[in-house]
Amino acid sequence: MTAEEKKNSERLKEVSDLYLVYRSKVAKVLAGRGVGPQTAKRIMAKYHKTDDDLLRDILNAEREFIKNKKYWKV
């Protein structure tokens, strides 16, 4: 397995683990722009009384992604 394949395999495992625990809610979270498994774990660890609270956290994560993306090496 190449390094890229190994990285993709690990990411897929993280996503599948999240889906097994949180089901459809994690699908909403991962649909956010720039939201990966690590950010999804952080969002899902919080208590969300309503769907609006969940969507607000997703929006905040997207804002952080947009704000910080320019500092990443590509």
C-alpha positions as CSV (number, residue, x, y, z in Angstrom):
1,M,0.0,0.0,0.0
2,T,1.3,3.4,-0.9
3,A,1.4,6.3,1.6
4,E,-1.6,8.0,0.0
5,E,-3.6,4.8,0.0
6,K,-2.8,4.3,3.6
7,K,-3.8,7.8,4.5
8,N,-7.1,7.4,2.6
9,S,-7.8,4.1,4.3
10,E,-7.3,5.7,7.7
11,R,-9.6,8.6,6.9
12,L,-12.3,6.2,5.6
13,K,-12.0,4.1,8.8
14,E,-12.5,7.3,10.9
15,V,-15.5,8.3,8.9
16,S,-17.1,4.9,9.1
17,D,-16.5,4.8,12.9
18,L,-18.2,8.1,13.2
19,Y,-21.1,6.9,11.1
20,L,-21.6,3.8,13.2
21,V,-22.0,6.0,16.3
22,Y,-23.8,9.0,15.1
23,R,-25.6,7.9,11.9
24,S,-27.2,10.6,9.8
25,K,-26.1,13.5,12.0
26,V,-22.5,12.9,11.1
27,A,-23.4,12.9,7.4
28,K,-24.7,16.4,7.8
29,V,-21.5,17.4,9.6
30,L,-19.2,15.9,7.0
31,A,-21.1,17.6,4.2
32,G,-19.8,20.9,5.5
33,R,-17.0,22.5,3.5
34,G,-13.6,21.8,5.0
35,V,-15.1,19.5,7.7
36,G,-13.2,16.3,8.0
37,P,-13.2,13.5,10.5
38,Q,-11.3,15.3,13.2
39,T,-13.5,18.4,13.1
40,A,-16.6,16.2,12.9
41,K,-15.5,14.4,16.1
42,R,-15.1,17.8,17.8
43,I,-18.6,18.9,16.6
44,M,-20.3,15.6,17.5
45,A,-18.7,15.6,21.0
46,K,-20.8,18.7,21.9
47,Y,-24.4,18.5,23.1
48,H,-26.9,19.8,20.5
49,K,-30.4,20.4,21.8
50,T,-31.8,21.1,18.3
51,D,-30.8,20.7,14.7
52,D,-30.2,24.4,14.6
53,D,-27.5,24.1,17.3
54,L,-25.8,21.4,15.2
55,L,-26.0,23.5,12.0
56,R,-24.6,26.5,13.9
57,D,-21.5,24.5,14.9
58,I,-21.1,23.2,11.3
59,L,-21.2,26.8,10.1
60,N,-18.7,27.9,12.6
61,A,-16.3,25.1,11.5
62,E,-16.7,26.2,7.9
63,R,-15.9,29.7,8.9
64,E,-12.7,28.6,10.7
65,F,-11.7,26.5,7.6
66,I,-12.1,29.5,5.3
67,K,-10.3,31.8,7.7
68,N,-7.3,29.5,8.2
69,K,-7.0,27.8,4.8
70,K,-4.7,30.6,3.4
71,Y,-2.0,29.6,6.0
72,W,-1.8,26.0,5.0
73,K,0.8,24.6,2.7
74,V,-0.8,22.8,-0.2
